[in-house]
Amino acid sequence: LREVLDAVPVGLVLADQRGKPILHTPAARIGGHGDVLVGEALESILAAAARGDTGQRPPELVGPPPKVLQIRGIPLAGGGALAVIDDLTERARLDAVRTDFVANISHELKTPVGAMAVLAETIADHDDLDVMRSLAERMVMEAHRASSTIDDLLELSRIELGGEAAREVVDVGLVMAEAVHRTRLAAERRGITIRVDDPHPPKAIGDSRQLVSALANLLDNAVKYSNDGGTVTISVSAVGQWIDLAVADRGVGIPSRDLDRIFERFYRVDRARSRDTGGTGLGLAIVRHVATNHGGEVRVQSHEGEGSVFTLRIPAADPACPSSIEN
Ligand code: ADP
């Protein structure tokens, strides 16, 4: 019986006729400061179940670390009781993330859609062609904003739901060329030069579509947050079994207090600026997901007013020999 109980991944506690615990599975052992509280709840549920009472209780919130546990008492036919402990912590966390996300999306889409409604109503009340034209132009801008938020959301959910990235040999040179191609127009419009430091980089392992998306987002930001006429540089270096793709700009930079948060969905340092530049607040969330999907990471170094360097680390196809490791 002990061996069987040890193999059960669920928290189970078996009690005698008086509700006193006799046996439990390893998963029923609750650590941390929650011990006492859970112990008390468990005792009263087992005592009630031993008397034949199956009343359901709301989940127990214990911690720290915060945990959500649902304990059910089941009376046993031959006397005694069984308690089943369900750890709902992860489910509760995901529910909270999801609710938050939906609230954020609604808010992000409500702004441009609301603006479009106001602009359209104003157009309906106006006869002056010039005014109407300028309002229509603003409507087009708001429509583009809603549409880029939707595009980024679709991209993010495709990358999230796609799970692990494909593991193909990827030509990093082609990935960089495609990412530069996507950003070139926005850069040219503001006289910004994109410089590629290593036109013949080593090969990586991964998913080229995801990598293009991540790199294009980093380049797009570097351009967006650079001053007109500036230079953005992409460089590649082999670091042991990794390839580092670094995108550097000499733009506005990021205050150190915000560095931890910029990878969160919809987080922006300067809302007004992000809005002016057509930002969706989702670009870096996409980059972080791509990095995680590749088993790599994305890092940032930035100083306000001096510029930023974002480094995307992905697995190399042919790990560099130790003597050629750069750092
Ligand atoms: P956005 O669409 O607003 O650019 P991102 O998720 O791409 O959203 O970036 C989040 C925030 O991080 C931006 O709003 C901006 O404040 C900051 N940020 C990102 N990249 C840079 C950069 N290269 N230079 C300065 N700030 C940046």
Residues whose N, C-alpha, C, O or C-beta is under 5 A from the ligand:
A	BS01	ADP	N221 A222 Y225 V252 G253 I254 I262 Y267 R268 V269 D270 S274 G279 T280 G281 L282 G283 L284 A285 S308
